[in-house]
Amino acid sequence: MGVRLHRHFEVPRDRREEMLGALPDHVRPTQEAVDCFGIDLTQTPRIPARYRVSERFHDRPTFDNHVFHGAAPDMSRGAAG
């Protein structure tokens, strides 16, 4: 069945360009992880500062390893400044 993670984060207008430039470095390791089935990142149409993230992992230990190594919080830290 796997584990699905759905979350969103908001990026202040003055940080968007920086955050968007950093996204490839965040997304790449997740995409390359053997037990990660995918990551989708979309900007919400009605709230331009909000981005939705969906990730799919093989199982709970794979997801826990992803979080433990700091991959999940990195994007939020970059967004917050």
C-alpha angles and dihedrals in degrees: 000000000000134000125287123198120198121179141140136215135190126228122204113238092247091055101044098092092049093046094047089051090053096048097088090057090052099041098044098068090046092051091047095049109113095225098040110099096192151322126220124190122186136171112231113243097219097044109037093190092059124086125188121213126195121182130179124204133185095239145338096276089054091051092046090051090051091052094041091056090054100247095128099050096044095080093049092050090052091050095049095050 
